[in-house]
């Protein structure tokens, strides 16, 4: 295999002289939870001393901290960098799955790189507020306005229903959902 060719090793793309791994590679975090730390291991599996740039792609830079963005390694040496995931609090981060990758790039030979794939799962927080106006009405007919505000980080679907304890009213919603 030539220096420009690559192979796959345990789900990671690896060049002939660089190996990178991410542990854990699947991260679950809930809103308001403490940041989650991962280990990024960069290993020089080549025969010459090299310096590597470490980059994270596909996540906003405000969602993570990386302890080392460059490492210099002798042949067969490895170094661990700490990746801390901390999405913004509150409903600023939408619930869902966010794939990302961490890459080590050789400074001596730009054709040499290795990438580890990861997935960040941001948990859903459900929160909504409801307000009805007017609060009270007299007479035989009335029209109310119902305002719903989604204060969470995930979409919600609500089906509207109402009941009258005296069973004297009929209700109709536009739209019903």
C-alpha positions as CSV (number, residue, x, y, z in Angstrom):
1,X,0.0,0.0,0.0
2,X,1.4,3.4,-1.0
3,X,1.6,6.4,1.4
4,X,-1.3,8.1,-0.4
5,X,-3.6,5.1,0.0
6,X,-5.7,4.6,3.0
7,X,-7.5,1.7,4.7
8,X,-10.3,1.4,7.2
9,X,-9.6,0.4,10.8
10,X,-12.4,0.0,13.3
11,X,-14.7,2.5,11.6
12,X,-12.0,5.1,11.3
13,X,-10.2,6.2,8.1
14,X,-6.5,5.9,8.6
15,X,-3.5,6.9,6.6
16,X,-0.3,4.9,6.5
17,X,1.4,7.0,9.1
18,X,-1.4,8.4,11.3
19,X,-4.1,6.7,13.4
20,X,-6.8,8.6,15.3
21,X,-9.6,7.3,17.5
22,X,-12.5,8.8,19.4
23,X,-13.8,7.3,22.7
24,X,-16.7,7.3,23.1
25,X,-17.8,7.9,19.6
26,X,-21.5,8.2,20.5
27,X,-22.3,11.0,22.9
28,X,-25.7,11.6,24.5
29,X,-26.3,14.9,26.3
30,X,-29.4,16.5,27.7
31,X,-30.1,20.2,28.0
32,X,-28.7,21.6,31.3
33,X,-26.5,18.5,31.9
34,X,-22.8,18.8,32.6
35,X,-20.5,18.8,29.6
36,X,-19.4,15.4,28.3
37,X,-15.7,14.6,27.8
38,X,-14.3,12.3,25.2
39,X,-10.7,11.1,24.4
40,X,-9.1,11.7,21.0
41,X,-6.0,9.6,20.6
42,X,-3.6,10.6,17.9
43,X,-0.9,8.0,17.1
44,X,2.2,8.3,14.8
45,X,2.4,4.9,13.2
46,X,5.0,6.0,10.7
47,X,8.8,6.0,10.8
48,X,9.5,9.7,11.0
49,X,8.8,12.5,13.5
50,X,5.7,14.5,12.5
51,X,3.5,17.2,13.7
52,X,-0.3,16.9,13.3
53,X,-3.1,19.4,13.3
54,X,-6.3,18.2,15.0
55,X,-9.6,19.5,13.7
56,X,-13.2,18.9,14.5
57,X,-15.8,19.3,11.7
58,X,-19.6,19.5,11.4
59,X,-20.3,21.0,14.9
60,X,-20.5,24.7,15.7
61,X,-17.3,25.8,17.4
62,X,-19.3,27.1,20.4
63,X,-20.4,23.5,21.1
64,X,-17.0,22.0,22.0
65,X,-13.5,22.6,23.3
66,X,-10.5,20.7,22.1
67,X,-7.5,20.6,24.5
68,X,-4.9,20.1,21.7
69,X,-5.2,21.4,18.2
70,X,-1.7,20.4,17.3
71,X,0.6,17.5,18.5
72,X,4.2,16.6,17.7
73,X,5.0,12.9,17.9
74,X,7.9,10.6,17.5
75,X,7.4,7.4,15.5
76,X,5.0,4.9,17.4
77,X,4.2,7.6,20.0
78,X,0.6,8.7,20.8
79,X,-1.0,11.6,22.6
80,X,-4.5,12.0,24.0
81,X,-6.5,15.2,23.5
82,X,-9.6,16.0,25.5
83,X,-12.7,16.8,23.6
84,X,-15.4,18.5,25.8
85,X,-18.9,18.7,24.3
86,X,-21.0,21.6,25.7
87,X,-23.9,22.7,23.5
88,X,-25.5,26.0,24.5
89,X,-28.0,25.7,27.3
90,X,-31.8,26.2,27.1
91,X,-33.7,25.8,23.8
92,X,-30.8,27.3,21.7
93,X,-29.8,23.7,20.7
94,X,-32.4,21.8,18.9
95,X,-32.9,18.2,19.9
96,X,-31.6,15.7,17.4
97,X,-28.6,13.8,16.1
98,X,-25.5,15.6,15.0
99,X,-22.7,13.6,13.2
100,X,-19.2,15.0,13.4
101,X,-15.6,14.0,12.6
102,X,-12.2,14.6,14.2
103,X,-9.3,14.7,11.8
104,X,-5.5,14.5,12.3
105,X,-3.5,16.1,9.4
106,X,0.2,15.6,8.9
107,X,2.1,18.9,8.6
108,X,5.1,17.1,7.0
109,X,2.9,15.4,4.3
110,X,-0.5,17.0,3.7
111,X,-1.7,13.9,1.8
112,X,-1.6,12.0,5.1
113,X,-4.6,12.3,7.4
114,X,-6.8,10.2,9.5
115,X,-10.4,10.7,10.6
116,X,-12.7,9.4,13.3
117,X,-16.4,9.7,13.1
118,X,-18.7,10.5,16.0
119,X,-22.3,11.2,16.7
120,X,-23.8,13.7,19.2
121,X,-27.4,13.1,20.4
122,X,-29.0,16.1,22.0
123,X,-31.9,15.1,24.2
124,X,-35.4,16.7,23.9
125,X,-36.7,19.0,26.5
126,X,-40.5,19.6,26.4
127,X,-41.9,22.8,27.8
128,X,-44.8,24.9,26.7
129,X,-46.9,27.7,28.0
130,X,-50.6,28.3,27.4
131,X,-52.6,31.5,27.7
132,X,-56.3,32.0,27.0
133,X,-58.0,35.4,26.5
134,X,-60.4,36.5,27.7
135,X,-60.2,34.6,31.0
136,X,-63.9,34.9,31.5
137,X,-66.9,35.7,29.3
138,X,-70.7,36.1,29.9
139,X,-73.4,35.6,27.4
140,X,-74.5,32.8,25.0
141,X,-71.6,33.0,22.5
142,X,-67.9,33.8,22.9
143,X,-64.7,33.7,21.1
144,X,-61.5,33.0,22.8
145,X,-57.9,33.1,21.7
146,X,-55.5,30.4,22.8
147,X,-51.8,31.1,22.6
148,X,-49.3,28.2,22.9
149,X,-45.6,28.9,23.2
150,X,-43.1,26.1,22.8
151,X,-40.2,26.8,25.3
152,X,-38.5,23.4,24.6
153,X,-35.9,22.4,22.1
154,X,-38.0,19.9,20.1
155,X,-41.1,20.3,18.0
156,X,-44.3,19.3,19.7
157,X,-47.8,18.5,18.4
158,X,-50.8,19.3,20.5
159,X,-54.4,18.3,19.9
160,X,-56.8,20.8,21.5
161,X,-59.8,19.6,23.5
162,X,-62.0,21.3,26.1
163,X,-64.7,20.4,28.5
164,X,-67.2,22.3,30.6
165,X,-67.9,20.8,34.1
166,X,-71.6,21.8,33.7
167,X,-71.7,20.4,30.2
168,X,-73.4,23.7,29.0
169,X,-70.8,24.7,26.4
170,X,-69.7,23.4,23.0
171,X,-66.2,24.0,21.8
172,X,-64.7,24.3,18.3
173,X,-61.0,24.8,17.5
174,X,-59.5,26.3,14.4
175,X,-57.1,24.6,13.8
176,X,-57.6,21.5,15.9
177,X,-53.9,20.6,16.0
